[in-house]
Amino acid sequence: MAQPQMDAKQLKEFLQSYNKLTEACFSDCIGDFTSRKLLDSEKRCSFNCMEKYLKMTQRISLRFQEYQVQQNEGMLAQQAKYGR
């Protein structure tokens, strides 16, 4: 039963992240509401915004993983040192 709850939690986190991304990029890039079509500058801005956000979250994730590995290695070394 834990698996469906985890999937729901992951979906919720994804949707929250997606909503933050779309809100930030929309407010930064879209300014002309006189036409249904996006301006080329709005398209470029939106694409660049999305790309930077995704690269940033990827870097944060990698750094977090590196930190977790360091913490685990430190704990293992400490346990070996004290014979636990």
Residue pairs with C-beta under 8 A, 6 or more apart in sequence:
17 57
21 49
21 50
21 53
24 49
24 53
25 45
25 46
25 49
25 50
25 53
26 46
28 45
28 49
29 42
29 45
29 46
29 49
30 38
30 42
30 46
31 42
32 39
32 42
38 46
